[in-house]
Amino acid sequence: MQKFEADLSNAVWRRSASSGAAGAAAVEVALLDAGVAVRDARDPEGDVLFFTPAEWDAFVGGAKDGEFDL
């Protein structure tokens, strides 16, 4: 696994409006020049996952197609 580091100081983090009140279990997403960053909304100082545009597109496409439905 390649370690990716990015300056997140100006990142605009977003979460779904359907995620509920602050403190609820949710993830936040920030669009970056190099891809997409994802973090736990309850731990904004914690670890951040980075995805290339191709990886993010594959994830979103899978979600839309029901690939992750339980």
C-alpha positions as CSV (number, residue, x, y, z in Angstrom):
1,M,0.0,0.0,0.0
2,Q,1.3,3.4,-1.0
3,K,1.3,6.1,1.7
4,F,-0.4,9.3,0.4
5,E,0.0,12.6,2.1
6,A,-2.0,15.7,1.2
7,D,-2.4,19.2,2.7
8,L,-6.0,19.0,4.1
9,S,-5.9,22.4,5.8
10,N,-8.2,23.9,3.2
11,A,-10.2,20.8,2.5
12,V,-14.0,21.3,2.4
13,W,-15.5,18.3,4.2
14,R,-19.0,17.3,3.4
15,R,-21.4,14.7,4.8
16,S,-24.8,13.5,3.7
17,A,-27.7,15.6,5.0
18,S,-29.4,12.3,5.9
19,S,-26.6,11.4,8.3
20,G,-28.5,13.1,11.2
21,A,-27.3,15.2,14.1
22,A,-23.7,16.1,14.8
23,G,-22.0,13.2,16.6
24,A,-23.9,10.6,14.7
25,A,-22.1,7.8,12.9
26,A,-21.1,9.3,9.5
27,V,-18.2,9.7,7.2
28,E,-17.1,13.0,5.6
29,V,-15.8,13.4,2.1
30,A,-13.5,16.1,0.7
31,L,-12.7,16.4,-3.0
32,L,-9.0,17.0,-3.7
33,D,-7.0,17.7,-6.9
34,A,-5.5,14.2,-6.6
35,G,-8.7,12.3,-5.7
36,V,-11.0,12.0,-2.7
37,A,-10.4,12.0,1.0
38,V,-12.7,10.2,3.5
39,R,-12.7,10.5,7.3
40,D,-14.8,9.5,10.3
41,A,-17.0,12.5,11.2
42,R,-16.7,11.6,14.9
43,D,-12.9,11.7,14.8
44,P,-11.9,14.5,12.4
45,E,-8.3,14.5,13.7
46,G,-8.0,10.7,13.1
47,D,-6.9,8.8,10.1
48,V,-7.9,9.8,6.6
49,L,-8.4,7.4,3.6
50,F,-7.4,8.6,0.2
51,F,-8.9,7.3,-3.1
52,T,-7.8,8.0,-6.7
53,P,-10.6,9.3,-9.0
54,A,-10.8,5.9,-10.6
55,E,-11.2,4.2,-7.2
56,W,-13.8,6.6,-6.1
57,D,-15.8,6.3,-9.4
58,A,-15.7,2.5,-9.0
59,F,-17.0,2.8,-5.4
60,V,-19.8,5.2,-6.3
61,G,-20.8,3.1,-9.3
62,G,-20.9,0.0,-7.1
63,A,-23.0,1.7,-4.5
64,K,-25.5,3.0,-7.2
65,D,-25.7,-0.5,-8.7
66,G,-26.5,-2.1,-5.3
67,E,-23.2,-3.9,-5.0
68,F,-23.0,-3.3,-1.3
69,D,-26.6,-3.9,-0.3
70,L,-27.0,-6.3,2.5
